[in-house]
Amino acid sequence: MRTLTPLLLLAFAVGAAGPVQAQFYSTTDAYLNSINNNGQAAGSNGGQFVTWTAGGGVNFIGGIPDAGVATISDDGHFVSGMAMNGSTGKTEMALFDSVNHAWTTLGSLGSSSGSNASAAWGMTGDASVVVGNAWVDAGHAHAVYWKNGVVTDLGSSLSGHSSRAQAVSADGSLIGGYDEDSTGYWQGTVWKNGAETRLFNSSNDELGLVGAISGDGQWVYGEDDYTGNAYMWNANTGVQEFANPFGAQMTVTGVSHDGSVVVGTAGDFFSGIQGWIWTSATGVESMNTFASGLSGYGGQDLFTPLGVSADGSYITGYYANMFGFAAGSFVVHNPVPEPSSLALLAFGVPFLIKRRK
């Protein structure tokens, strides 16, 4: 039975812009990880993919979520995910058309591992480019992107190693993910119009997985496993790292189009995970702290924020039960003030002990 609990949050001050009314929703029927400016979200319930709206709740759309993630388009017409290719008997990256209520598989690189041939991990807002990975043999997969009906192999810089694409700019020209080094470490990597760049921090240590790219293509975000901080990178300025108030490894999971709202996690399952949000007004703070001052917030542990709408007005992700496992999903509408300038980002000096890969 569907459980949907809208909770009205107290309007809060945003400086000269005045108060902004915010709304909090939760559902135990889905695990949502993507959301658009209209408040349409996508995710899965473990058995199939779903979409969600505040008014309609959870809508089951089929597909097979055995790898990758669901991403919803800006207009809500398409959801990227996975479905069975009837001619091969293998699951592939796929697009769901909400008008025709049908899945279309997008292809692979001709190989598979078990029952899986390829998986979708991200998509442009207009659904013209889907990124992910596809198997080249039973033990290795390569980063790929689908465009105009063709799956393109982005390759791996080392033979016999794997790569994956899981973030993409709005125009599809910049793709991020990882490419394994010789030790198998998932080194943060970007492909600009197909040309690969591996990422390093200011000490020339390999940066970790790219988890998000701003829609405008200006910033790439991920985790620095050596300093424990989250980072942002572009080709002109190099690496800048976020202030880290948690004393634990930070990752980045979602970002708005212009980079004015960034979300991620800190910690791990054994030490405890907490979600965080960065805005130009607040800097970095935990999602729980961010929500705690809002009337109507029910005290859920918002430990894994995942999706940010392009305009930054919606955030979705998972909340945890008392044992630290995902219990359901949350959606917050208008939780942040109008963006000002990314230049106000409070960067921190890396202070954590260097971690080995």
C-alpha positions, 0 to 999 in steps of 0.5 A: 500500500502506498505511503505518502506523507507531505509535511509542510515545512516552515518558510525560512529567511533567504536574505533580500529575497525574502522567505521561501516556502518549503515542502517535505515529502516521504515515501516508503514505496520507492528509492528515488535518486533523480528529480526534475524542476517539476518535482517528478522523480525516478528510482526503483522499488528493488523489483522495477523502476518507478516514477513519483510525484507529490500528487500522484505518489509512486507509479510503477513502470517496469524495467529491471533495476539490477544495475545502474540508476534511473534518471528522469528527463527535464520534461518527465517524458523519459526515464533511463534505466534497464530492460530486457532485450528480448532478442538476446535475453540480456538486460541493457541500458534502456529508455522508458517512454511515459507517453507510450508506456514502453521500454526501448533497449539501447544496445551494448558492446556485444558481450555480457557478464551473466545476464547483463550486457550494459547499464545506464548510470546517467542521462542528459535532461533532454534524454538525447544522451545516456551514459553508463557501461557495457561489458567487453568480456565477462570480467571487464566493462567499459564506459559508454554513451548512447546517442542517435541510436549508437552506443560508443565505447569510451574505452579504458586506458589500460588493457584488461581494466574497466571504466564507467560513465555515470555523469554527463553535462546537459549538452552531452559533451562532458562525461565523468566517471572512473577509469581503473588504474593498474591497481584497480583503483577507480580513478576519477576521469572525464571524457570531453568530446570523447577525449579522456583526462584522468584527474589528480589533486594538487599533490598529484595523487589520483582523485576518486570517482566523478559522481556529478557534473554541473549541467552547464559543464563548468564543474566536475565533482567527486571524492578525494580518497587521499584527503577525505574531502569532496572536490570540484574540478575544471580544466581551467582552475584544476582542483578545489576541495570543499570544507570538510566538517565531518572528519570522514570521507566525503562523496558528491552525488548530485548537483544543480545545473549551475553548481549552486547546490551540491549534495553528497554523503560523508562516512561509510556504513561501519562508521555511519553515513550522513548526508550533506548539502552545500549552498552559497548561503550555508556552505557545507552542513549536514542534511539533518541539520539543514532540515532540523529547523524546519517546522514539520520535519519528522526527524528522518535521517536524511543520510543519502541525498542523491538527486538535485533538480536542474534549478536546485529547488528539489532534492531527493534521496534516501532516509535511514531507519534506526539500523542505518539502512534505507527505509524510504525516500524523501523529497524536499522542495525549495529548500535553498535560497536563490543561487548567488555565485559559485565563487562564494564556495568555502573551500577547506584546507585538506586536514584528514590524514592521507588515506591509502587507495 
